[in-house]
Amino acid sequence: MNRLKNNLVVVALCLLCLIVMAVFYISGGFLGKSRSEETDNNDHLIMVGISQLGSESVWRTANTESVQQALSKENGYFPIFNNARQNQENQIKAIRGYISQKVDYIVFAPVTETGWDTVLMEAKNAGIPVILMDRTVDVEDDSLYVTRVGSDMHEEGKKAGMWLEEELRDKGRFDEDINIVILTGNKGSSAEIGRTGGFAEIKNKHKNWHVLEEVDADFTTSKGKEEMRRLLAKYSDIDVVVSQNDDMTFGALEAIRDAGKTTGDGGDIVIISFDSCKEALELVRDGIINVDIECNPLQGQYISDVIKALERGEEIRKEYIVDENVFTKSNVEGYINDRTY
């Protein structure tokens, strides 16, 4: 009988503890906030659906981190993040999900330029402003998005071509036949279209510049190495490699070294790269990459500034171009230590 009484007392104490814990939890005794208070706090945040196109490069990782830091809860946002893994259907699905969640804004870096009219019209009809990040879209009605924050990819391509003009002039090779291969990123992306078109604008002024081949290397190191190895086996007289991002450049450099050739100032092959991540800038300093055209991934604060301006009811521009540079051995040293990506 005593044992039964003791057991009943233990059970009663356990039930009492559970009741006390439940009361503390509901009142915020453990977390400092009740569930209703947490919900109310989130209601004061700006909900932003973010669709990143992938994680294919060092540049893309830095771009993602920049956006996540700027659009954080500490800064007044409730971010919902999605990685499309280089697939447009994944991205369209994510955007439709954001529409159904009734987010305040949608921010996305489009995988390709085309194919967005329908889903962006759905966002517009739902009254959700869309901000393009990094890349752009080709739509019939540009009111389907409110603005774009990113780089001028066409101008980047032109900068590469203009640098090559000056380099050939300085080296006394301006009138020589110059054989070029181009490693592009994903076909149909803004980066590929802009950089290819910008470089072609300069190339077309020089009949002695010959593009031997232009190949899609996916913006990745492995594909850059694979395609460069194939190109070296096919062409014995490559003078210039134009690589549309640093990751492909890293792969191309491996293939070139494996083939017993040299790069950089005084080397067998001139290397033109894009993005300007820290590792690439170190190779510019060391004379392995000739020039790196900057594409600035730190776009998060620009996007936050745009959203805050929209929240205040201010007019905004249709496009915001981030600050960028052209790096060669002569000017790169002062930038390397401060590079965070």
N, C-alpha and C positions, 0 to 999 in steps of 0.2 A: 504493500500500500504506500509506504514512504517513497519507494522508488517511483511509483506512478505519479505521486505528487511532485516529486523533483522534476520528472520529465515534463509535466504540465507547466511547471514554473519556467523551465528552459524554453519551451515552445512559446509561452506568453512573452518572455523577454525578447526572443527573436522577432516576433511579430511587432512588438513595440519599437524595436530598432528599425525595422523596415518602414514603419509608419513615419518615424522621425526623419529617416533619410529621404523619404518621398516628399515630406513637407519642406525640408531644406532645399531639395532639388527644385521643386516648383517655385519656391520663393527666391531662388538664386543664392541659397546659402553656400553652395559648393563652387559654382561657376561665377558667382557675382552678378549673373543676369538670369532672369527667367526666360522661358522659351518665348513668351510673348514679347518680352523686352528685346530679345535677340532679333525676332522678326521685325519689330518696329525699327531697330537700328538699321537692318538691311534695307528697309523700305526707304530710308533716307539716302542710300547709296545709288549711284548711277550705274544701272545694269548694262554691261557691254558684252555682246557676243563677239568673240574674236576667232576667226578662222585663219590659221597659218597654213601656208601651202605645203610645208614639209619641214624636214630637218636634214637637208642634203649637204649642208656645208657649215663651216665655221662661221661664215657670214650670217647664215640663217639663224644659227643658235644665238648669236649676238643680237640679232634683230628681235627674236622672240623674247629674250631676257630684257631688252630695253622696253618693250611694250608691257611686259608683265610687271616691271618695276614701276613704270609710270601710271599704269591703270590698276593700282593696288587698292585694297580696302583702306589702307592708311591715307591714301590720297583721295578718298571719297568715291571709290568705284567698287562695284561687285562684278568682277570679270568672270566670264565663262569661256574657257579656252578649248579649242579643237585643233588637232593636227590632221590635215587632209592627206598627208603621205603622198603628195604629188598626184592626187587623183581628183579630177574635177567633180565627179559624181559625189565623192565624199564631201567635197566643199559645198556643193549645192544642198546636199542633205543636211549639213550642219547649219547653213543659213536658214533653211526652212524650219529647222528645230528652234533656232533663235526667234524666228517670227512667231511660232506657236507659243513660245515662252514669254512673248511680249516684252522683249528687252527694250531698253531705251535707245541703244545705238548698235549698229553692226559694223565691225571693222574686219576687213579681210584682204589678204594678199592673193590675188587671183593666179591660179595655176597657169591658165592661158588667157589670151585676150578676148576670145569669142565664146559665145554660148551662154551669156549671162542675162539676156533681156528678160526672159520669163521670170526667173527667181527674183531679180531686182525689181521688177514691176510688182511682184507680190509684196516685197518689203515696202515699196512706196505706197501701195494701197493700204498697208497696215500702219502707215504713218511712222515708219522707223527710218531715220536717216542712216545712210550707208556711207562709210568712209573707206576709200581704197588706200591700202598700205603698200608701199614699195612699187608694185606694178600697176598697170592700168588695164582698162577693159575697152573693147570695141563694141559699142552699143549704138542703136539708132537714135536713142533719146538720152542725152547726157544728164538730164534731170533725174535719172534713176539713181545717181549717187550725188552726194552733196559736195565732196571734194576729194582730192587725192594728195597724200603725203608720200614723197619718195624722191627718187633721183631722175635726172634727165638722161635716160639711157642712150638716146640718139647722140646727145652731146658728148657722152662718155666715149662712144665709138669714134666721133670726130676727133676728140682729143688724142686718141690712140693714133689715128692716121696723121694728124698734124705733128705729133712727136716723131713718127717715123720719117716724115719729110725732113725735119730738121736734123735728125740723126744721120740720115743718108747724105745730106748736104755737108754736115760737119766732117764726115768720114770720107768725103770725096767719092761717094758712090751714087750720087743723085741720078746720073744718067745710065747706070748699069741696069741690066735685067735683074729683077728681084723676085725670087720665087717664095710664095707665101702659102702656109696652110693655116686654116682657121678651125679651132675647136670651139664649137658653139654650145650653148646650154640647150635646154629643152626647146625644141622647135615650137613656135607659136607663142612663147612666153614674151612678155614685154622686154625683158633683159636681152633675149636673143634677137628679137626684132629690132630693138633700138640700137644695140651695139653693132649688129651686122650692118644695118642701114647707115649708121653714122660713119663707120669705117669705110664702107663702099663709096660714100659721098666723096671722100678724099682719094681713095684708090682710083676711082674712075677718072681722075685728073691726070693719072700717070699711066701711059700705055706700056711702060716698062715694068709695071707691077703685075705679076701673074699669080693669081690664086690657083694653086695646083688642085686643092680640094678643100671643101668645107664640110665638116662632119659633126653630127650631134654627139656630144660626150657626156650628156646628162648632168652637167655641173658637179660631177663626182670625181674623186681621185682615181678610183679603180678604172672607170671608163676612160678617163683622160690618159692613163698609162696604156691601156689596151689599144686605143685608137692611135696614139702617138707611135707605139711600136709598129703598128701596121703601116702607118704613113712613112716611117723611116725605112721600112723594108721595100716600100713601093717607089719612093723618090730618094735619090741619092744627093740631090742638090737643093735642099730646103735652106733658105736664107733666114726666114722669119716665121716664128710661130705666134699667132694671135690666139690667146686662150682667154675665153670670156669669163672665167673666174679663177681665183687662186687655187681652189681644190683641184680643178683639172690641171692647172699649171704644175702642181706638186707631182701629179702622176706623169705628166709629160716629161718633167725633168728626170724622173727615175728612168724612163724609157730612153731618153737621150744619153744619159750616163751609161746605161747598159749597152748602148750602141757604140760607145767609145768616142762620143762627140762632146764638145764643150759648148757652154752658153755664156751669155753676158758680154760685157765690153771686151773686145778682142777675141771672143769665142767663135765657134763655127756657126752658131745659130743665135739670132736676136730673139729675146723673149719679151713679149708684151702681155701683161696680165691685167686683170681687173679685180677689184674689191678692196685690196690693201689691208688685209689682216696682218697681225703682228709678225707671224712667221714669214709671210711673204715680204714684208718690209725689211726684215733681217736679211733676206736673200738679196733684196735690192742693195742694201748697204754692203753686202759681201761681194757684189758684182756678178751675181748668178742670174738674177732677173734684171733686165735692162730698165724697164719702166713698169709701174703699177698705177693704173687709173683708179682713183678712189671711188667706191660706192659706199656711202655712209649708212650703216645699219641702225644707227642710234636715232630712231624715229619716234620712240614712245612719247617723249615730252612734246614733240610737235603735235601728235595726235591728241594728247591730253589738252593742250592749249586750244586746239580746234573745238573739242567738245565743250570746254568751259566757255568759249566764246558763243557757241550755239546755245548753251544754257542761259547765257545772259541776253540772248536775242540779238546778238550782233551779226552783221553781214560778214561772210568769209569769202576768201578767194576760191576759185575752182581748183587751184593746184598750189601746193607748197613744196618747193624744191629745197632739199637739204644741202648744206654746205659741203663741198668736196674739193679734193686737191689732186695733183698729178705728182707722183713720187719717183725721183731718180736718185742715183747715188749722191748727187750734189746737194740735195735738200732733205733727205730722209732721216738723218741722224736725230734731229730734234723731236721727232714724232714717235719713235719706237717705244721709249720707256713709258709713255702715257697711254699706250694702246692697251685696251682692256679685252680685246678679242683677237 
